Amino acid sequence: MSQIARRDANVESWLSSPATLSQLKAALPSHFAPDRMARLALTQLRTVRGLADCNPASIMACVMTAAQLGLEPGVLGSCYLIPRKGEATFLIGYQGLLDLIRRSGKVSSIASRVVYESDVFEIDYSAAVPFVHKPDLRRKDSKILGFYCHATLAGGEHVFEWMPLHEVNAIRARSQSGNSGPWSTDFAEMGKKTVLRRAAKYLPRSIEFSDALAADDRADFGTEVAAPAPAPVPTVEHVEHVEVRPPAPPSSPSSAARLPAPPPAPRSQLVEAIDEAPAFAPSPEVVPFEDDGFPL
């Protein structure tokens, strides 16, 4: 038996084991049967080129991640299992993000669309609905102008995001799977997912949706939250012996040297005049009152 056949057998036996089915049942939503998830994972293993060559542990981890999010691998662009340097990688698709957003119950409607160069497309941020899009139903080419996402929240607010084609291509160039996987087979869907992800920062988020975005970032861009580096500890090569003595007791006042008294401060003329003046000035001479005969 070849090494690949042994890997397939290991993954298939893991998927069909009662312990795995029990774990999938605990992770999946109530309406999602664990047998169906196991069959979808086996289909991906047999149809995705290079996936059977990946580490079985990474394949199992991707299946459990899909189960925890309640997404079906390879079904209508919900999520994908992509081989990358001998490891299986879990990647969320456009439909998978839509599903996670709608589960919150706080978004009435949401969609991302492709705008072609022959379409009638205008943006007016001052309007209640900030865009007008009239697709050209008779277009003869597929030249893409850009992508946009429009959502209506439960309270009636509108969320709109527009991305021209060159911005989407710049994100594709930074992706680890930009030249393979859905970027190569379903570019339009990945473009709609990209603008949806940018609009997601204005949408209500659940913990499940935030975890899904973080997992997608790690898979698509390899971003990890790095722990802060420890501060360097200085090394001491040689320390000379220094004798530490207790401080001497304070000397007595008699033996302490006395400082000379400071010279008296100069006195101003006004202060000297005040000091020389008598404490009480003599009262003026009292003139006796003489009655002039008028009644009081």
C-alpha positions as CSV (number, residue, x, y, z in Angstrom):
1,M,0.0,0.0,0.0
2,S,1.4,3.4,-1.0
3,Q,1.9,6.2,1.4
4,I,-1.0,8.2,-0.1
5,A,-3.3,5.2,0.2
6,R,-2.4,4.8,3.8
7,R,-3.2,8.5,4.4
8,D,-6.5,8.1,2.7
9,A,-7.3,5.1,4.8
10,N,-6.3,6.9,8.0
11,V,-8.6,9.9,7.2
12,E,-11.4,7.8,6.1
13,S,-11.2,5.6,9.2
14,W,-11.1,8.7,11.4
15,L,-14.2,10.2,9.6
16,S,-16.2,7.0,9.9
17,S,-15.3,6.2,13.6
18,P,-18.1,6.6,16.1
19,A,-15.9,8.9,18.2
20,T,-15.5,11.3,15.3
21,L,-19.2,11.3,14.4
22,S,-19.9,12.0,18.1
23,Q,-17.6,15.0,18.0
24,L,-19.1,16.3,14.8
25,K,-22.6,16.0,16.2
26,A,-21.6,18.1,19.2
27,A,-20.0,20.7,17.0
28,L,-22.6,20.9,14.2
29,P,-26.0,22.7,14.4
30,S,-29.0,20.6,15.2
31,H,-30.2,20.5,11.6
32,F,-26.8,19.3,10.2
33,A,-26.3,15.5,10.3
34,P,-22.7,14.4,11.2
35,D,-22.9,11.7,8.5
36,R,-23.4,14.3,5.8
37,M,-20.3,16.3,7.0
38,A,-18.3,13.1,6.9
39,R,-19.4,12.4,3.4
40,L,-18.6,15.9,2.2
41,A,-15.2,15.7,3.7
42,L,-14.5,12.4,1.9
43,T,-15.7,14.0,-1.3
44,Q,-13.2,16.9,-0.9
45,L,-10.5,14.4,-0.1
46,R,-11.1,12.5,-3.3
47,T,-11.8,15.4,-5.7
48,V,-9.4,18.2,-4.6
49,R,-6.0,17.7,-6.3
50,G,-3.2,17.4,-3.7
51,L,-5.5,17.3,-0.7
52,A,-4.8,13.6,-0.2
53,D,-1.1,14.3,0.0
54,C,-1.6,16.6,3.0
55,N,-1.0,15.9,6.6
56,P,-4.0,13.9,8.0
57,A,-4.0,15.9,11.2
58,S,-4.4,19.2,9.2
59,I,-7.3,17.6,7.2
60,M,-9.0,16.6,10.4
61,A,-8.6,20.1,11.8
62,C,-10.2,21.7,8.8
63,V,-13.2,19.3,9.0
64,M,-13.7,20.2,12.6
65,T,-13.4,23.9,11.9
66,A,-16.1,23.6,9.2
67,A,-18.3,21.7,11.6
68,Q,-17.9,24.3,14.4
69,L,-19.0,27.0,11.9
70,G,-21.8,24.9,10.4
71,L,-20.4,25.3,6.9
72,E,-20.4,22.6,4.2
73,P,-17.1,22.0,2.4
74,G,-17.3,22.3,-1.4
75,V,-21.1,23.1,-1.4
76,L,-22.1,26.3,-3.3
77,G,-18.9,28.1,-2.4
78,S,-19.5,27.8,1.4
79,C,-16.0,26.8,2.3
80,Y,-13.0,25.0,0.8
81,L,-10.2,22.6,1.9
82,I,-7.1,23.7,0.1
83,P,-3.7,22.0,0.0
84,R,-0.8,24.2,0.8
85,K,2.8,23.0,1.3
86,G,1.7,19.6,2.6
87,E,-1.0,21.0,4.9
88,A,-4.7,21.3,4.5
89,T,-6.1,24.9,4.9
90,F,-9.6,25.9,5.7
91,L,-10.9,28.8,3.5
92,I,-14.3,30.4,3.8
93,G,-16.2,31.3,0.6
94,Y,-18.5,34.1,-0.3
95,Q,-21.7,32.1,0.5
96,G,-20.2,31.0,3.8
97,L,-19.7,34.5,4.9
98,L,-23.3,35.4,3.8
99,D,-24.6,32.5,5.8
100,L,-22.7,33.6,9.0
101,I,-23.9,37.2,8.6
102,R,-27.6,36.2,8.2
103,R,-27.5,34.1,11.2
104,S,-27.2,37.1,13.5
105,G,-30.8,38.2,12.6
106,K,-29.6,41.9,12.6
107,V,-29.2,42.2,8.8
108,S,-32.4,42.3,6.7
109,S,-30.7,41.8,3.4
110,I,-27.1,41.7,2.1
111,A,-25.5,40.9,-1.3
112,S,-22.3,41.6,-3.2
113,R,-22.3,42.1,-6.9
114,V,-19.9,42.4,-9.9
115,V,-19.9,45.6,-11.9
116,Y,-18.8,45.2,-15.6
117,E,-17.5,48.1,-17.7
118,S,-20.6,48.1,-19.9
119,D,-23.0,48.4,-16.9
120,V,-24.6,51.7,-15.8
121,F,-23.2,52.3,-12.3
122,E,-23.3,55.5,-10.3
123,I,-22.5,56.3,-6.6
124,D,-24.2,59.0,-4.7
125,Y,-23.3,58.9,-1.0
126,S,-25.8,61.7,-0.2
127,A,-28.8,59.5,-1.2
128,A,-30.6,57.1,1.1
129,V,-29.5,54.2,-1.2
130,P,-26.1,55.4,-2.3
131,F,-25.8,53.7,-5.7
132,V,-27.6,52.9,-9.0
133,H,-26.7,49.8,-10.8
134,K,-28.2,48.8,-14.1
135,P,-26.5,45.7,-15.5
136,D,-25.9,45.5,-19.3
137,L,-27.9,42.4,-20.2
138,R,-26.4,42.3,-23.7
139,R,-22.8,42.7,-22.8
140,K,-20.4,40.7,-25.0
141,D,-17.3,40.7,-22.8
142,S,-16.5,40.1,-19.1
143,K,-14.3,43.1,-18.4
144,I,-14.8,43.8,-14.7
145,L,-14.9,47.3,-13.3
146,G,-15.2,46.5,-9.7
147,F,-17.3,45.0,-6.9
148,Y,-19.7,46.4,-4.3
149,C,-21.6,45.2,-1.2
150,H,-24.9,46.6,-0.1
151,A,-26.6,45.6,3.2
152,T,-29.8,46.8,4.9
153,L,-29.8,46.4,8.7
154,A,-32.8,45.5,10.8
155,G,-33.2,49.1,11.8
156,G,-33.4,50.3,8.2
157,E,-29.8,51.7,7.9
158,H,-27.9,51.1,4.7
159,V,-24.3,49.8,4.5
160,F,-22.5,50.2,1.2
161,E,-18.9,49.4,0.2
162,W,-17.3,49.8,-3.3
163,M,-13.9,48.3,-4.4
164,P,-12.5,48.9,-7.9
165,L,-10.8,45.9,-9.6
166,H,-7.2,47.0,-8.9
167,E,-7.9,47.0,-5.1
168,V,-9.2,43.4,-5.3
169,N,-6.2,42.3,-7.4
170,A,-3.9,43.9,-4.8
171,I,-5.5,41.7,-2.1
172,R,-5.3,38.7,-4.3
173,A,-1.6,39.3,-4.8
174,R,-1.0,39.3,-1.0
175,S,-3.0,36.0,-0.6
176,Q,-1.1,32.8,-0.1
177,S,-3.5,31.0,-2.5
178,G,-3.8,33.9,-5.0
179,N,-2.7,31.7,-7.9
180,S,-4.6,28.6,-6.9
181,G,-7.9,27.4,-5.4
182,P,-11.0,29.6,-5.7
183,W,-9.0,32.7,-6.8
184,S,-8.2,30.8,-10.0
185,T,-11.4,28.9,-10.5
186,D,-14.0,31.4,-9.1
187,F,-12.5,34.9,-9.3
188,A,-15.8,36.7,-9.4
189,E,-17.0,34.9,-6.2
190,M,-13.7,35.7,-4.4
191,G,-14.0,39.3,-5.5
192,K,-17.5,39.5,-4.0
193,K,-16.2,37.9,-0.8
194,T,-13.4,40.5,-0.6
195,V,-15.7,43.5,-0.8
196,L,-18.1,41.7,1.7
197,R,-15.2,41.3,4.1
198,R,-14.4,45.0,3.9
199,A,-18.0,45.9,4.5
200,A,-18.1,43.5,7.5
201,K,-16.4,46.1,9.7
202,Y,-19.7,48.2,9.6
203,L,-22.0,45.2,10.2
204,P,-23.2,43.7,13.5
205,R,-20.7,41.0,14.5
206,S,-21.3,37.8,16.5
207,I,-18.5,35.9,18.2
208,E,-18.9,33.1,15.6
209,F,-18.6,35.6,12.7
210,S,-15.5,37.2,14.3
211,D,-13.9,33.8,14.8
212,A,-14.6,32.9,11.2
213,L,-12.9,36.1,9.9
214,A,-9.9,35.4,12.1
215,A,-9.6,31.9,10.8
216,D,-10.0,33.1,7.2
217,D,-7.2,35.7,7.8
218,R,-4.8,33.0,9.1
219,A,-5.6,30.8,6.1
220,D,-5.5,33.4,3.4
221,F,-2.8,35.7,4.6
222,G,-1.0,33.7,7.3
223,T,-1.6,36.4,9.9
224,E,-1.0,35.5,13.5
225,V,-1.1,37.6,16.6
226,A,2.5,37.6,17.7
227,A,3.3,37.5,21.4
228,P,5.4,40.5,22.5
229,A,9.1,39.7,22.6
230,P,10.6,39.5,26.1
231,A,12.8,42.3,27.2
232,P,16.5,41.5,26.9
233,V,18.1,40.6,30.2
234,P,21.5,42.3,30.6
235,T,24.4,40.0,31.2
236,V,27.0,40.8,33.9
237,E,30.4,39.5,33.1
238,H,32.3,40.6,36.2
239,V,31.3,42.5,39.3
240,E,34.0,43.8,41.7
241,H,33.6,43.3,45.4
242,V,32.5,46.5,47.1
243,E,32.3,46.7,50.9
244,V,29.1,48.2,52.1
245,R,29.3,49.9,55.5
246,P,26.4,51.2,57.6
247,P,26.1,55.0,57.8
248,A,27.9,56.7,60.7
249,P,25.7,57.8,63.6
250,P,24.9,61.6,63.7
251,S,27.3,63.6,65.8
252,S,26.2,65.5,68.9
253,P,25.3,69.2,68.7
254,S,28.2,70.2,70.9
255,S,30.8,68.6,68.6
256,A,29.1,69.7,65.4
257,A,30.6,72.7,63.7
258,R,28.3,75.8,64.1
259,L,27.7,77.9,61.1
260,P,28.1,81.7,61.5
261,A,24.9,83.6,61.9
262,P,23.7,85.3,58.7
263,P,24.2,89.1,58.5
264,P,21.1,91.1,59.4
265,A,19.0,92.1,56.5
266,P,19.2,95.8,55.5
267,R,16.4,97.9,56.9
268,S,14.6,100.4,54.7
269,Q,14.0,104.0,55.8
270,L,10.3,103.4,56.0
271,V,10.8,100.6,58.5
272,E,13.2,102.7,60.6
273,A,10.7,105.6,60.6
274,I,8.0,103.3,61.9
275,D,10.2,101.9,64.6
276,E,11.2,105.4,65.9
277,A,7.6,106.7,65.9
278,P,5.9,106.6,69.4
279,A,3.4,103.9,70.0
280,F,0.5,106.4,70.6
281,A,0.4,109.9,69.2
282,P,-0.6,112.7,71.7
283,S,-4.3,113.5,71.5
284,P,-5.2,117.1,70.3
285,E,-6.2,119.6,73.0
286,V,-9.9,119.5,73.8
287,V,-11.7,122.8,73.5
288,P,-14.5,123.2,76.1
289,F,-18.1,123.5,74.8
290,E,-19.8,126.7,75.4
291,D,-23.6,126.9,75.5
292,D,-25.0,129.6,73.1
293,G,-28.5,129.6,74.7
294,F,-30.3,127.7,71.9
295,P,-32.4,124.7,72.9
296,L,-31.2,121.3,71.8
